[in-house]
Structures are given as structure tokens and as C-alpha cells.
Amino acid sequence: MQTILGANGQIAVELARELHRSHTSDLRLVSRHPRPVHDTDALVRADLLDAEQTAAAVEGSSIVYFTAGLPADTALWERQFPTMLRNALDATRAAGASFAYFDNTYMYPQDDRLQTEDTPFAPVGRKGRVRAAMARMVLDEIERGDIPTLIARAPEFYGPGRTQSITNTLVLDRLVAGRKPRVPVRDDRRRTLVWTPDASRGLATLGNTPDAFGQTWHLPVSDGRPTYRELVATANEVFDRDAGHTVVPRWALTAAGLVSTQVRELAELLPRYAHDNLFDATKFAARFPEFEVTPYRRGLEIIREETRPDHG
């Protein structure tokens, strides 16, 4: 039995699809309101803030994936995320299962340096500090060695379906809606983006590779790091648009945060858009050379195909 905690998000849904396709049909999907991805999925309602419910949800599992997310609310992250993770780790240890933690890069420095699995944490802002504390919690579990544990870390998303990211919201969703894309801060800095189905396939691959445990892994990303200017130009070609784009300077986004809670919650991420984002996945590529990564243009083509009015 392989169990996904936080089973309704885009990463979790794609993870369930990949596990079912390539590894096992014996899946358990856990959340407060779980929804099936396949007819054979076992659904368990549980609040990860409740240790007993979490333990019951994990019991009998061989591998547990933590893909839980929360809305972009700093206070909520501080109150809930560490407790959810601690309950998940305790439950996994009690079940004698393996633990795969899906992580982001909020704890990394927001500058031009190359980001590898050994990059020291230097979080900017409260959300970054929460994610750094959570990552250290998992690293402590790895060092303790009671259960096989790994960290699978992803940079900013772009992708199909309900993928949530600044790139999807400001660039791709606007193109789909026939509106001009907006680029945060600068359009001449290189970005490393991960295609969400690739991130989930990578996580499934790691979870089913025994020698991957006890380590941190950067999930696979496409070769090349396009600037937003290049990404938007390619997207305009794929969507057959001539929309161009608008660069929204940091001061404007900061000012918008005075009246928009959603924008204000993103403020601590803005420094990263003034720099090249150089996320390195060489380690994964070397260990899994046959893993096929989706090129940026192909990802954009898939989004275009899935959002055509006559699709489906």
C-alpha cells in the first residue's frame, strides 16, 4: 500500500496517476475531503493536524508521500504545517513505512547562485523560515535512521490542470484567457521551472527506488533556463497570439500588496525574480538517465491542447 497525504493537489493527483501507471494500483489517498483518481483508489478522510487520524490513515502503508499544501497564508503555515509534518512522520515511523517528503525551494537564498542539494538554507521571510524548519525536521529523521526517508525538492511550477504558481497565474492563465501576460520584476533573468507531471513522476520514481532514501534530491527539470521574455515569446507562438507581455516592477507589486492580501502573501518571494534562478537537477539525471523530461515548448503545447474550447 502506497499512501499519499494531502491527496487533492495537482502534484498529488499526478503522483497517483504515475504510481498507478508504473508501480502499483494499491493506493490510499488521504485528505480531509479525498477524491478518487482511479476506481481502485482507497479514500481515507483525515485531518493531518490530528495525530490519531493521521496514524490511522497511514497504518498498513509501505510508502508514505507527504504532498500536503496550504493556502498562501503565512500565519496558517506557521500554525499548521509543522504539526502536519510531525504527525505524518510519527505515523510513518509507527507504521514502519518509508517516507517521501515533497519540498519546495523557499528556504534557499534568493540570489544567482547555483542551487544544488547541498545549498545552505538562507530563507527570506516567514514562509521561507517555516519551510526551512520543516526540511530540517525531515533531515533529522534521515539522520536518525529509524525509517527510510527522502526529500524531493522542486523549483517553481508550471503545468496543466490546477497547477498553482506565479508563472501559471500571471503568464499562462492569462494567455489562456486571451489576456496579456504579466511578468514579475524583470523579464531578462533566467528561470528554472518544473513541469508538474515531471515533478510527480520524479517523486514516484524516487519513492520506488530503495537506494534513493536517506538523501535529498532535486526533481528533474528541462534543459535550458529561459528568461521570462523567452518563455512568453514561446508561449505566444504556441498559443498563436501576439500578446507581448508587461513587466510589473517590484514597487508596483509591493504597492498592490497594501490592498491585496493575495499579493501581500507573495511579497517575500519577489527578490528571487530580480535574479537568475539556477536550480540544478544533475544528481537526479545521473541516477535516472532514462527519465524523460518534458521540454518547455512541449509543456506549453500540452497546456494549449488541454485548454482548447473543443478539448475533451
Secondary structure, 3 states (H helix, E strand, C coil): CEEEECCCCHHHHHHHHHHHHHCCCCEEEEECCCCCCCCCCEEEECCCCCHHHHHHHHCCCCEEEECCCCCCCHHHHHHHHHHHHHHHHHHHHHHCCEEEEEECCCCCCCCCCEECCCCCCCCCCHHHHHHHHHHHHHHHHHHHCCCCEEEEECCEEECCCCCCCHHHHHHHHHHHCCCCCEEECCCCCECCEEEHHHHHHHHHHHHCCHHHCCCEEECCCCCCCCEHHHHHHHHHHHCCCCCCCEEECHHHHHHHCCCCHHHHHCHHHHHHHHCCCEECCHHHHHHCCCCCCCCHHHHHHHHHHHCCCCCC
